[in-house]
Amino acid sequence: MGESKRRQQILGDQYGQEEPIVSWLPITRAQSQQFMRWTSRGTWAAIVVLLSFWITLRFIGPGLGWWDLAE
């Protein structure tokens, strides 16, 4: 009997399912990688929004006469 069949008999229904990272936290490795991917995208989106807001405030705003930051 091959090793995979032996493992399948021992594990039963849990065969092929991912194990959680730690026993008391029901998060798998794939879920944690997906979380990291989404948080990285969200962080870069926030950086782009902040940078565009700063450029608008610093350069475009005074050019439109909203306020003058050069004083």
N, C-alpha and C positions, 0 to 999 in steps of 0.2 A: 504494500500500500504506500502511495506517495505521501510526502509531507503535507501537501495542501489538503488532501482528503482526510488525513489524520487531524489536522487543525480544524477542518470543517466539522468533523464529528465531535470534537471536544467543545468548540465554541457554539455549535448549534445555530440558533437564530441570530446571534451576534456576529457571525462570520461575514466578513466583507464590510462591516460598518466601522466607521472611524471611532477611535477612542478619544475621550475628552483629554484636554491638555493636563488638567489636574482632576483628581477624582471628585472633589466637592464642587467643581465649576462645570456646568454642562455646555462647554464651548469646545468645538473641535478645532483642529489646526486649520482646516479650510475656512471655517468661519472667522477665525482670528486674522487670517491673511486677507479675507474680503473686507473686514473691518479696517485693517491698515490701509488697504487700497482706497476705500471711500474717504477715510480721514485725510489721507494725503491729497486726494483730489479737492476735498473741501478746503484744506489749508491753502493750496495754490489758488483756488478761486477767491478766497478771502484776500490773499496778497494782491491779486490783480485788481479787485474792487478797491482796496485801500490805496493802491498806487494810482489808479485812475481818479479817485476822489482827490488825492493830494495834488495831482497835476492840474485838475480842474480848479481847485482852490488856489493854488499858487500861481499859475500862469494864465489860465483862461479867465478866471474871475476878475482880476484887476484890469485885464484888457477890455472887459465888458463894462467896467465902471462900477462893479459891485462894491469893492473896497480896495484900498491901496495898501499893500503890505510892505511897500518900500519905505514908508515913512519912518 
